[in-house]
């Protein structure tokens, strides 16, 4: 299942589009399948990835107003491993056309859901405004990256952006999180850039990426050639910085991973846990082949009493045994009990509200049952570790 990241800051000129273009290209160069989704009517992400925004037959505008489905709008293979959902100036009229439309905040989410599983990442470039287009992007996204320019007014408007994100979390997308803040246009020759970085770190209680994007002439030149920086000048400091940022991005959703590992740990501690229960999750629901196999093996031991890792050596590969050992040894707050299950229930509840498949609804019912199981973060308030 693809991870959806929105690049957002209502302040203009902070490097949103530059970050959207080059992060998408960097992830694609690492073998990840990426959809670059342009929600800015200026269409600069589109042209920066080599797609002629004026020649595109169908754009995100057609998708938003219901003239076309998402499959019709995607430009396939704009770059290796990278597809583009283009935008142009027509999108600026979409907000007016959406007046009076019910559930307009979910239009993009509904469409992206149809293709999400085809990609490892969907990267959304948001417009420089807290408009309905940005709200659609936030409702669709799993997380948000906030670019901040290393200038005097860096924090201007940031509190309003965070307030908007909190409102979206509360009313539209409870699973949305701020992935992190990335500093852009850093000039090592000036004290100001360093002062801005230190000021933001002191005043902003958010994850801040270690990778800082420098002010770089090659980054500024690349869009005019319709190329991301890793193709235009792969040896430039800009290219190196965005490749490092791509490595900083979490390749897996930590919330679902923690929940899955929590269920694995609980099952290991009590192999009979799922006995005589309905709606036991299908192994296919787990995100990795290793976790799916570990879950299947542990499930087969239901009712056999406590399982020892050594006894599973004939059924699990060395890598799977090492993974299971790591899960069992993790602190409780990372991999079991009520916290992990609360995260999982929250994710599944959102999917069910949006019309999840029956298997996801079954897993939601199971997770709620497990939450009430005495000794596993249930009604007595205890949590078995």
HELIX and SHEET records of a PDB file:
HELIX    1   1 UNK A   16  UNK A   29  1                                  14    
HELIX    2   2 UNK A   44  UNK A   48  1                                   5    
HELIX    3   3 UNK A   60  UNK A   64  1                                   5    
HELIX    4   4 UNK A   70  UNK A   73  1                                   4    
HELIX    5   5 UNK A   89  UNK A   93  5                                   5    
HELIX    6   6 UNK A   94  UNK A   97  1                                   4    
HELIX    7   7 UNK A  104  UNK A  106  5                                   3    
HELIX    8   8 UNK A  107  UNK A  112  1                                   6    
HELIX    9   9 UNK A  116  UNK A  118  5                                   3    
HELIX   10  10 UNK A  132  UNK A  140  1                                   9    
HELIX   11  11 UNK A  158  UNK A  171  1                                  14    
HELIX   12  12 UNK A  191  UNK A  203  1                                  13    
HELIX   13  13 UNK A  217  UNK A  222  1                                   6    
HELIX   14  14 UNK A  223  UNK A  225  5                                   3    
HELIX   15  15 UNK A  229  UNK A  232  1                                   4    
HELIX   16  16 UNK A  237  UNK A  248  1                                  12    
HELIX   17  17 UNK A  254  UNK A  269  1                                  16    
HELIX   18  18 UNK A  283  UNK A  285  5                                   3    
HELIX   19  19 UNK A  289  UNK A  300  1                                  12    
HELIX   20  20 UNK A  309  UNK A  312  5                                   4    
HELIX   21  21 UNK A  318  UNK A  329  1                                  12    
HELIX   22  22 UNK A  332  UNK A  335  1                                   4    
HELIX   23  23 UNK A  337  UNK A  353  1                                  17    
HELIX   24  24 UNK A  358  UNK A  371  1                                  14    
SHEET    1   A 7 UNK A  74  UNK A  79  0                                        
SHEET    2   A 7 UNK A  82  UNK A  85 -1                                        
SHEET    3   A 7 UNK A  34  UNK A  38  1                                        
SHEET    4   A 7 UNK A 121  UNK A 125  1                                        
SHEET    5   A 7 UNK A   3  UNK A   7  1                                        
SHEET    6   A 7 UNK A 143  UNK A 149  1                                        
SHEET    7   A 7 UNK A 177  UNK A 184  1                                        
END                                                                             
